[in-house]
Structures are given as structure tokens and as C-alpha cells.
Amino acid sequence: MKILSFCNSSRASSPLPGFIVFFFTCYVHKMESAKFTVIGPRDPVTTILGQEAVLPCHLSPPMSAANMEVRWFRSQFVSFVHLYRDGKDQYEGQIPEYQGRTELLKAGLTDGNVLLRILNIRHSDEGQYLCFVQDDTFYEETVLELQVAGLGSAPLISVEGHQDGGIRVVCRSAGWYPEPVVLWRDLSGRHLPSLSETKSRGDNNLFEIETALIVKKHSNQNLSCCIRNTILNQEKESAVYIADSLFPRVNPWMVALSVILMVLFGFIGLTAYLFKMKGKLTEEVDWANNQTLDPDTAHPQLVLSEDWKSVRWGDRWQRLPNNPERFDTERCVLGCEGFTSGRHCWEVEVGAGRYWAVGVARESVRRKRWISRSPEGGIWAVERWEGQFRALTSPVTPLPLSRAPSRIRVCLDCDWGQVTFIDAGDEAPIFTFPPGSVPGGRIRPWFLVGWGAQLRLCP
């Protein structure tokens, strides 16, 4: 009102100066209410279980946010992680699991910094957060990712008796998140193949690991068990030496007989497999060229092409109906067409993304919150994780591929209950879930798209 009356009085006494003053004051008022952009980090913010995390977010261009509304939330706008409004924190309506654990760092508000501190990080804190800032009727928001990691206990190595002419050595550890990489090494640092490997989740959702190795006399008697967290790029290692006196005496005739029997059984098994594959190759295969992606199942952060043939990771969380078919936590989407009988094949361009997974899933696969990416959870697939390829068995099976495939062929045999993955570039087999692995019922193509990845169904 003061500006308006000043402009009118100036214009009455002298039109030209009054117009200049009016233009200047309106320009200043417009600049004061200028629009802004909310900016967060492109890469995920990584933190350790039990510690605190600071989620960065700021306004551009820099301006004071002290009198603005700052809202941090997950999937629901109304149910917030933290809310700052009218110059103070508001706690009515805060998600119960965040009560007493959040703090908006107000020291940076005048510079446009709206950082959120979360104390005592839990496993459930992992995932997406939206930073929302509103000034009067104008608002902006951005999405950022919080990764939670846990460093488990130092590996405990134990010697557990004789097996297969050697000594069985077992390595155990607990308290890891996400699922760690387990390696056996010899004295020179070379990796040794494990006899078995089991990874399971305890009551606290952290991974417990048990891996076993057979040590032969005069071979790798100095060895270590190493467990690595791939997000933190940190590892814990323990070593052991197996003395000669612990090894059993071996009868050379028994060794020769064992070798002959292994060769014989291997030859019989190979012959039976080749006859079986020859019979299967003569069967009719349905190439699912018209396969498309089902938008009703796509996670809100996944962006589908107009022809529903490709899907990519999106920068923003789309506001889509939270129908029962939609994945709401895992970045997954299903194919539209399902199968109950016969043999069906389709090919997927996987690109160069750091993390993706392709395969099949039960029609009834879990869609809400975290899912088990394993046959027990109704999923049979292969994945790429930070340059490593793995089959999603239980536990996972590392796949030592000679090159990264750019196009993967998925072949589902409903009658045999089998899924096969092939590198479509050179026809090299990648992995096969054996006959009987996939139970009866309707089976659909399944895709998981990680940070920066893009998948496309090929004709």
C-alpha cells in the first residue's frame, strides 16, 4: 500500500518521474518474489547403520528460506519426515518412526540451504526422499536417494573336519548390509573358489554369511576370508594356516578310482544332456515379439516409452495411482503378457547401466515394500551389480562372464519349469535355472531398473 500510494502521488505531480518510480518499485517487488529451483545431489547419499545422515538440498539462486515452507517426505506428501513452516518445526502428522530423530539445520536457512539431519540410521530409512520448498503459491521439489550400509563383524574362520581328501574350513560373519561380496584368497592374493556359500537375513534384516572351502595338502594352506561392502568399498579379513599334520593320508588307488568314476559319470551326464537338448531344439518356440511393459505395475520412478517397449530410471517420482498391481519400493515393472504353458523367448537390450536385472516372476509376486529377489520370492533372474554379474539364486551365484552382454535372450519353458539366459550377441549361455525350478501358474517377464539404467524389449 505504501508503494502504491507513493507511485500515485509521484505521477500526479510529475508524470515522467512518477512512471520511473512506479516501474522501479514494481521491478524490485518482482525480483523479491523471484522463482527458484530446488537442487539435491545427483548421486545417492551413503550412510552407515546406527550413525547419522545429512541430506543436502538448497535453493538456486541462493535466497533465504527462513519464511518458506520446507517439507521432507517419502512417498506420501501428507505423512512427512520433517516439516518446517511459519518459522518453526511442525511435528503433528510426522511419520512415527522418525519422531525424535530428525532436525532441519537452520544455520543455513538464510543462504537457501535446507539440509535435513536424521539420527540413528535404520535399515528402513533407505530409499527416496523428496525435498519440497514453497514460497506463497510457488513451490519446487527434488528427489534424492539415501543408501544405508552396514559393516559386519570380522570373519570367524573355523576348521570343521576332513572332507573329500582335504580339510573343510568355514568362514562366518554377521551384521552386513547390503548383501556383501565374500572372497577366499591364498597367500599371493588370488581368489579361491568356495565349496558353498549361504547368505541369509537375521531378525534385524542384516545379512549373515557362511562360506566353506576344502583345503588340500601342499595347496593354499595359507588362506584368508575377506568380506566386502561394495557401497562403502570397505572390507574385513581374517587369515588362517592349516598345518600338514591335520591332513588325512590318501590312498593313491582310491584317488585313481575316484577320477575314473568322475570321468565316467561326467560322460554319461553329458550324453544325456545333449540328447535332451537335441529333442528340445526340435520343439516349437514362441517368440514373444509383441511383448510390452505393463504401466500399471511400473514403480513411480520408472519412465516407460510411448510404445511400452523400453523403461528407464527417472529423475523424479511420478504421481501415479498406488494401485495393488504397482511396485512401490523396488524399481520393477512386469511384462503385459503372461504364460502358463509352452516355450517362449524374448530379448532385452540392457545397455551400460550399473545396475539392472531381467528374468521372470510369478503373477502373484509381491508388489509392496521390499521383495525377495530370489526363487523363494517368486523371481528367477540374472542381474548386473557394479560390474559383477550374478544369478539371483538363493544364495546368489556369481557369473564369470568373459564380456558384458548388451542383449540378453530369456527363454521360459513352462512345461519343464525352466528358465535359460543367453547372450544374444554370440549365443553363449549365461545361466539356467534347472527343470522344475519354476512352479506352475502364470509367469510374466520381470525387469528391475537401477540408477542410470535403461532396458528395451527387442523385436
C-alpha positions in Angstrom: 0.0 0.0 0.0 2.9 2.3 0.8 4.5 1.7 -2.6 1.2 2.1 -4.5 0.4 5.5 -2.8 3.9 6.7 -3.4 3.6 5.9 -7.1 0.3 7.6 -7.4 1.4 10.8 -5.7 4.6 11.0 -7.8 2.6 10.5 -11.0 0.2 13.3 -10.0 2.9 15.9 -9.6 5.2 14.9 -12.5 4.2 12.1 -14.9 7.6 11.1 -16.1 9.4 10.8 -12.7 6.3 9.1 -11.3 6.4 6.5 -14.1 10.1 5.8 -13.4 9.5 5.3 -9.7 6.5 3.1 -10.3 8.4 0.9 -12.8 11.4 0.7 -10.4 9.4 -0.3 -7.3 7.4 -2.9 -9.3 10.7 -4.4 -10.7 12.1 -4.6 -7.1 8.9 -6.3 -5.9 9.1 -8.8 -8.8 12.8 -9.5 -8.0 11.9 -10.1 -4.3 9.4 -12.8 -5.3 11.6 -14.4 -7.9 11.3 -18.0 -8.6 13.8 -20.6 -7.6 15.0 -24.2 -8.2 15.4 -26.8 -5.6 18.6 -28.8 -6.1 19.8 -32.0 -4.5 22.7 -34.4 -5.2 22.7 -36.5 -8.3 24.4 -39.5 -6.6 22.9 -41.4 -3.7 23.8 -40.2 -0.2 25.5 -43.1 1.7 25.5 -43.5 5.4 26.2 -46.3 8.0 23.6 -48.0 10.2 23.4 -46.5 13.7 25.1 -43.3 12.6 23.6 -40.0 11.4 22.9 -38.8 7.8 22.7 -35.3 6.4 20.5 -35.0 3.3 21.7 -32.0 1.3 19.2 -29.7 -0.5 19.5 -26.0 -1.5 17.8 -23.2 -3.4 19.2 -21.8 -6.6 19.7 -18.9 -6.9 20.6 -18.6 -3.2 17.9 -16.9 -1.2 16.6 -17.0 2.4 14.2 -19.9 3.1 13.6 -18.8 6.7 10.0 -17.7 5.9 9.2 -20.5 3.5 7.7 -24.0 4.0 10.3 -26.8 3.9 8.8 -30.3 3.7 10.8 -33.5 3.6 8.7 -36.6 2.8 8.9 -40.1 1.3 6.0 -41.4 -0.8 3.1 -39.6 0.8 3.1 -35.7 0.9 0.8 -35.6 4.0 2.9 -38.1 6.0 6.2 -36.2 6.3 9.6 -37.0 7.6 10.1 -33.4 8.7 8.1 -30.1 8.3 9.3 -26.5 8.8 6.6 -23.9 8.4 5.8 -20.4 9.8 9.4 -20.1 11.1 9.4 -23.2 13.3 9.3 -27.0 13.1 5.9 -28.7 13.0 5.6 -32.2 14.4 1.9 -33.0 14.1 1.5 -35.6 11.4 5.2 -36.7 11.4 5.8 -40.3 10.5 6.1 -42.1 13.9 9.4 -43.9 13.1 11.1 -40.5 12.5 9.9 -38.8 15.7 12.8 -37.5 17.8 15.3 -38.4 15.0 15.1 -35.5 12.6 16.5 -32.0 12.6 16.4 -29.2 10.0 19.8 -27.4 10.1 18.6 -23.8 10.5 22.0 -22.2 10.4 21.9 -22.3 6.6 18.3 -21.3 6.0 19.2 -17.7 5.2 21.6 -18.9 2.5 18.9 -21.2 1.0 20.3 -24.4 2.5 17.5 -26.7 3.8 19.6 -29.7 5.0 17.9 -32.5 7.0 19.8 -34.5 9.6 18.5 -38.0 10.5 19.9 -39.6 13.7 20.4 -43.3 14.5 20.0 -44.5 10.9 18.0 -47.7 10.5 17.6 -50.2 7.6 14.1 -48.8 6.9 15.5 -45.3 6.3 16.9 -46.4 2.9 15.2 -45.2 -0.2 14.0 -42.0 -1.8 13.3 -38.6 -0.1 11.7 -35.6 -1.6 12.8 -32.1 -0.6 9.9 -29.7 -1.1 10.1 -25.9 -0.7 7.2 -23.5 -1.1 7.1 -19.7 -1.0 3.5 -18.3 -1.1 2.0 -20.0 -4.2 5.2 -21.0 -5.9 6.9 -24.3 -5.0 9.7 -26.6 -6.3 10.9 -30.1 -5.2 13.7 -32.5 -6.0 14.3 -36.2 -5.3 17.4 -37.8 -3.8 18.4 -41.3 -2.7 19.7 -42.4 0.7 21.8 -45.6 0.7 22.2 -47.4 4.0 25.2 -49.6 4.6 26.4 -51.8 7.5 29.8 -53.2 8.3 29.5 -56.6 9.9 31.7 -58.4 12.3 35.2 -59.6 11.5 35.1 -63.0 9.7 35.4 -66.0 12.1 37.3 -69.0 10.5 36.9 -72.5 11.9 38.3 -75.9 10.9 35.4 -78.4 10.7 36.9 -81.8 9.9 38.0 -83.9 6.9 36.1 -83.9 3.6 37.0 -85.1 0.0 40.6 -85.8 0.9 41.2 -82.3 2.4 40.1 -80.2 5.3 36.8 -78.3 5.4 37.3 -74.7 6.5 34.2 -72.5 7.3 34.1 -68.6 7.5 31.2 -66.9 9.3 30.2 -63.2 9.8 27.1 -61.2 10.6 25.7 -57.6 10.6 26.3 -56.7 6.9 24.1 -54.6 4.6 23.5 -54.7 1.7 24.4 -58.2 0.7 28.3 -58.3 0.8 30.8 -59.9 -1.5 32.6 -62.9 0.0 36.1 -64.0 -1.2 38.6 -66.6 -0.3 42.3 -65.7 -1.0 45.5 -67.6 -1.0 48.9 -66.2 0.3 49.5 -64.4 -3.1 46.1 -62.7 -3.1 44.5 -65.0 -5.8 40.8 -65.8 -5.4 39.9 -69.3 -4.5 36.5 -71.0 -5.4 34.3 -71.7 -2.4 32.6 -75.1 -1.9 29.4 -73.5 -0.7 28.1 -70.1 0.3 25.0 -69.1 2.3 23.6 -65.6 2.9 20.6 -65.0 5.0 18.9 -62.2 6.8 18.5 -62.2 10.6 15.7 -60.6 12.6 17.4 -57.2 12.2 17.3 -57.5 8.3 21.1 -57.6 8.2 22.9 -60.3 6.3 24.6 -63.3 7.9 27.2 -65.1 5.8 28.6 -68.6 5.9 31.0 -69.9 3.3 33.1 -73.1 3.2 36.3 -74.2 1.4 38.1 -77.5 1.0 41.9 -77.1 1.6 44.2 -79.7 0.1 47.7 -80.6 1.4 50.6 -78.5 -0.1 48.0 -76.2 -1.8 46.7 -72.9 -0.4 47.4 -73.9 3.2 47.8 -70.1 3.9 44.4 -68.6 3.2 42.2 -65.7 4.2 38.4 -65.0 4.2 37.5 -61.5 3.0 34.0 -59.9 3.2 33.5 -56.6 1.4 30.8 -54.0 1.5 30.5 -52.8 -2.1 28.8 -49.5 -1.3 31.3 -48.4 1.3 34.2 -50.1 -0.5 35.4 -51.4 2.8 36.2 -55.0 3.8 37.1 -57.1 6.8 39.5 -60.0 6.6 40.7 -62.9 8.7 43.5 -65.4 7.9 44.4 -69.0 8.9 47.2 -71.5 8.3 46.4 -75.3 8.0 49.3 -77.4 9.3 50.4 -80.5 7.4 49.7 -82.7 10.4 46.0 -82.0 10.1 45.6 -83.6 6.6 44.4 -87.2 6.2 46.5 -89.8 4.4 45.3 -90.5 0.9 45.4 -93.9 -0.8 46.6 -93.3 -4.5 44.5 -96.2 -5.7 41.3 -94.7 -4.3 42.3 -91.4 -5.9 42.6 -93.1 -9.3 39.3 -94.9 -8.9 37.6 -91.7 -8.0 38.9 -89.9 -11.0 37.8 -92.7 -13.3 34.3 -92.7 -11.8 34.1 -88.9 -12.1 35.0 -89.0 -15.8 32.6 -91.9 -16.5 29.6 -90.2 -14.8 30.5 -86.9 -16.5 30.5 -88.6 -19.9 27.1 -90.2 -19.2 25.6 -86.9 -17.9 26.9 -85.0 -21.0 25.5 -87.6 -23.4 22.1 -87.5 -21.7 22.1 -83.6 -21.7 23.0 -83.5 -25.5 20.1 -85.9 -26.3 17.8 -83.8 -24.2 18.8 -80.5 -25.8 18.5 -82.1 -29.3 14.9 -83.0 -28.5 14.1 -79.6 -27.1 15.6 -77.8 -30.2 13.0 -79.5 -32.4 10.1 -78.2 -30.3 8.2 -75.1 -31.4 9.4 -71.9 -29.7 7.0 -68.9 -29.4 9.0 -65.6 -30.0 7.1 -63.1 -27.9 7.8 -60.2 -30.3 4.6 -58.4 -29.3 5.6 -58.3 -25.6 5.2 -54.9 -23.9 5.7 -53.5 -20.5 2.7 -53.2 -18.1 2.4 -49.5 -17.0 0.0 -50.4 -14.1 2.9 -52.3 -12.4 5.7 -49.8 -13.0 7.4 -48.2 -10.0 6.6 -44.4 -9.9 10.3 -43.6 -10.6 10.4 -45.6 -13.8 9.7 -43.9 -17.1 8.1 -46.0 -19.9 8.3 -45.2 -23.6 5.1 -44.4 -25.6 5.2 -47.8 -27.2 5.7 -49.5 -23.8 8.8 -51.3 -25.1 11.5 -49.5 -23.0 11.9 -48.4 -19.5 14.5 -46.1 -17.8 15.3 -44.7 -14.4 13.7 -41.3 -13.9 15.0 -38.3 -12.0 11.6 -37.5 -10.4 9.0 -39.5 -8.5 5.9 -39.6 -10.7 2.5 -39.1 -9.0 0.7 -42.3 -10.2 -2.2 -44.2 -8.7 -1.0 -46.5 -5.9 -3.0 -49.5 -7.3 -2.4 -53.0 -5.9 -0.5 -54.1 -9.0 2.2 -51.4 -8.8 5.6 -51.9 -7.2 6.0 -49.2 -4.6 9.5 -49.8 -3.2 11.6 -51.9 -5.7 12.1 -50.2 -9.1 10.4 -53.0 -11.0 7.9 -53.5 -13.9 6.3 -56.6 -15.4 5.6 -57.6 -18.9 1.9 -57.4 -20.1 1.8 -60.9 -21.4 1.9 -64.0 -19.1 2.5 -67.6 -19.9 1.2 -70.9 -18.4 2.4 -73.5 -21.0 4.7 -73.9 -23.9 8.2 -72.4 -24.7 8.5 -68.6 -25.0 11.6 -66.4 -25.8 12.2 -62.6 -25.9 15.3 -60.4 -26.0 16.2 -57.4 -23.9 18.7 -54.6 -24.6 20.4 -54.0 -21.3 22.6 -51.1 -22.2 25.5 -49.9 -20.0 23.7 -49.2 -16.7 25.5 -50.0 -13.5 22.6 -52.0 -12.1 19.7 -53.9 -13.7 18.1 -57.3 -13.6 16.0 -59.3 -16.1 14.0 -62.5 -15.8 10.6 -63.8 -15.0 8.3 -63.7 -12.0 5.1 -65.2 -10.7 1.9 -63.3 -11.5 1.4 -63.2 -7.7 4.9 -61.7 -6.9 4.9 -59.3 -4.0 4.5 -55.6 -5.2 4.5 -53.6 -2.0 7.6 -52.8 0.2 10.8 -54.8 -0.1 10.6 -58.1 -2.0 12.9 -61.1 -2.1 14.7 -61.2 -5.4 15.0 -65.0 -5.4 13.1 -68.1 -6.4 11.6 -68.1 -2.8 10.2 -64.7 -3.6 8.8 -65.8 -7.0 11.6 -64.3 -9.1 14.1 -66.1 -11.4 16.5 -63.6 -12.9 20.1 -62.5 -13.6 21.5 -59.1 -12.6 24.4 -56.8 -13.1 25.6 -55.1 -9.9 28.6 -52.6 -10.2 30.3 -54.6 -13.0 29.6 -58.0 -11.5 27.1 -60.5 -13.0 25.0 -62.8 -10.8 22.2 -65.2 -11.0 19.5 -64.5 -8.3 19.6 -67.9 -6.8 19.5 -68.4 -3.0 22.2 -67.7 -2.3 23.3 -65.7 -5.4 25.6 -67.4 -7.9 28.4 -65.3 -9.4 28.6 -65.5 -13.2 32.2 -65.1 -14.5 31.3 -63.8 -18.0 34.1 -63.0 -20.4 32.3 -59.9 -21.6 29.4 -57.8 -20.6 26.3 -58.7 -22.7 24.4 -55.9 -24.4 21.4 -58.0 -25.4 20.0 -60.9 -23.3 17.7 -63.6 -24.6 15.3 -65.0 -22.0 13.7 -68.4 -22.7 10.9 -69.7 -20.5 9.8 -73.4 -20.7 6.6 -73.6 -18.7 6.2 -77.3 -19.3 9.7 -78.1 -17.9 9.6 -75.3 -15.3 13.0 -74.0 -16.6 14.4 -70.5 -17.4 17.5 -70.0 -19.6 19.5 -66.8 -20.2 21.7 -66.5 -23.3 24.0 -63.7 -24.6 22.2 -62.9 -27.9 25.4 -61.4 -29.3 27.4 -64.6 -29.5 24.8 -67.2 -28.4 26.9 -68.0 -25.4 24.8 -69.5 -22.4 24.8 -67.2 -19.3 22.8 -69.2 -16.7 19.9 -71.8 -16.5 17.5 -72.4 -13.6 17.2 -76.2 -14.0 14.0 -78.1 -14.8 11.4 -77.9 -12.0 12.7 -74.6 -10.7 9.7 -72.6 -11.9 6.4 -74.0 -10.5 3.1 -74.0 -12.3 0.9 -70.9 -12.6 1.0 -67.8 -14.7 4.6 -66.4 -15.3 5.4 -62.9 -16.6 8.5 -61.2 -17.8 10.2 -59.2 -14.9 12.6 -56.2 -15.1 14.4 -54.2 -12.4 16.0 -50.8 -13.4 18.7 -49.3 -11.2 20.4 -45.9 -11.2 21.2 -44.7 -14.8 20.0 -47.9 -16.4 17.7 -48.4 -19.4 16.1 -51.6 -20.7 14.3 -52.2 -24.0 12.4 -55.2 -25.4 13.7 -56.1 -28.8 11.8 -57.5 -31.8 
